[in-house]
Amino acid sequence: MKARHKEIYTSLAPVYDTLMADVDYESWGDFIDEIIQTHHHNPIDILELACGTGSLSISLAELECYNITGTDLSPDMIEIARDKASKFEVEAEFFPMNYLDISFENKFDCIFTVFDSVNYLREESELLTFLQRTHRSLRTGGLLIFDFSTPRNSMESVDYLNENEGDTGQFRFYRTSRYDAKQKIHYNEFEIEELDPKTGKVINTFFEQHKQRAYSLSEVLSIVEQSPYHLVAKYDGFDLIDATENSARVTMVLRCQTPQ
Ligand SMILES: C[S@@+](CC[C@H](N)C(=O)[O-])C[C@H]1O[C@@H](n2cnc3c(N)ncnc32)[C@H](O)[C@@H]1O
């Protein structure tokens, strides 16, 4: 059976949480909470961009001190996020939305996006547009928090990610991963098989190709300099430790200082 090519995070949506089973979203949520509390005096309205199936938004909503809104490009991921919020009985709203085209009438105290989501922006000009667009949706004094993965992270993780497979009972998936160090592009390719619940036979096969750009810290700092933001901090990994050019994952904290 020929695999059908799909938009990213459509056929992957039902297997995403299985694929990420090893990720400790609760600790990641605590890290984001720590950053918000360290750098904002009265954070209330929080927007997560590229929230996927909502695990981080839900973990922050469980703290019961924020109004949480989560958005993602993929309506399939958002549907799962809504189901999870209702299952865990947490107050969080989820909407499909492109993070380059944020459209809310109200502004936020904090906007965040993590887990390499901005690495999908492969051009530096797109990353600058992302900064400009998010800035419009923040209150003065508000924070933008985003992480990005660096070439070191791609080089270190590619063997672990390659030839990875899993099973949800209803779906089987295979991932291959390669990193083009010259172009700084990380490719993850997924084949997803949908199984007949009665016979276990494959009834559909889907294929998604994900391309992400690895950014160095100096590249991102130079884009931030061109943006309307003030740099507050850059953290290495999951600690409040200053990032360096050698960091594998960097979490940036930027402040909106000027009213729009
Ligand atoms: C690696 S997943 C991370 C999801 C979630 N943040 C998490 O921690 O599990 C990347 C997410 O970025 C989303 N994404 C990619 N491009 C986007 C865009 N232009 N606007 C909004 N979301 C986007 C995808 O749909 C996907 O859910």
The ligand as a MOL file (V3000), in Angstrom:
LIG
                    3D

  0  0  0     0  0            999 V3000
M  V30 BEGIN CTAB
M  V30 COUNTS 27 29 0 0 0
M  V30 BEGIN ATOM
M  V30 1 C 7.7330 19.2560 18.5820 0
M  V30 2 S 6.0560 19.7440 18.5910 0 CHG=1
M  V30 3 C 5.9780 20.5120 20.1990 0
M  V30 4 C 4.5840 20.5460 20.7370 0
M  V30 5 C 4.4790 20.9960 22.1880 0
M  V30 6 N 5.0490 22.3050 22.3900 0
M  V30 7 C 5.1360 19.9980 23.1030 0
M  V30 8 O 5.9730 20.4260 23.9070 0
M  V30 9 O 4.8150 18.8130 23.0630 0 CHG=-1
M  V30 10 C 6.0450 21.1380 17.5030 0
M  V30 11 C 4.6650 21.7780 17.3440 0
M  V30 12 O 4.8320 22.9740 16.5800 0
M  V30 13 C 3.6440 23.1600 15.8400 0
M  V30 14 N 3.9100 24.1390 14.7810 0
M  V30 15 C 4.8050 24.0520 13.7660 0
M  V30 16 N 4.7310 25.1520 12.9840 0
M  V30 17 C 3.7860 25.9580 13.5410 0
M  V30 18 C 3.2390 27.2410 13.2030 0
M  V30 19 N 3.6500 27.9080 12.1110 0
M  V30 20 N 2.2910 27.7650 14.0030 0
M  V30 21 C 1.8440 27.0970 15.0970 0
M  V30 22 N 2.3090 25.8760 15.4590 0
M  V30 23 C 3.2640 25.3110 14.6850 0
M  V30 24 C 3.3120 21.7700 15.3380 0
M  V30 25 O 1.9690 21.6490 14.8840 0
M  V30 26 C 3.6380 20.9400 16.5860 0
M  V30 27 O 2.5060 20.7290 17.3990 0
M  V30 END ATOM
M  V30 BEGIN BOND
M  V30 1 1 1 2
M  V30 2 1 2 3
M  V30 3 1 2 10
M  V30 4 1 3 4
M  V30 5 1 4 5
M  V30 6 1 5 6
M  V30 7 1 5 7
M  V30 8 2 7 8
M  V30 9 1 7 9
M  V30 10 1 10 11
M  V30 11 1 11 12
M  V30 12 1 11 26
M  V30 13 1 12 13
M  V30 14 1 13 14
M  V30 15 1 13 24
M  V30 16 1 14 15
M  V30 17 1 14 23
M  V30 18 2 15 16
M  V30 19 1 16 17
M  V30 20 1 17 18
M  V30 21 2 17 23
M  V30 22 1 18 19
M  V30 23 2 18 20
M  V30 24 1 20 21
M  V30 25 2 21 22
M  V30 26 1 22 23
M  V30 27 1 24 25
M  V30 28 1 24 26
M  V30 29 1 26 27
M  V30 END BOND
M  V30 END CTAB
M  END
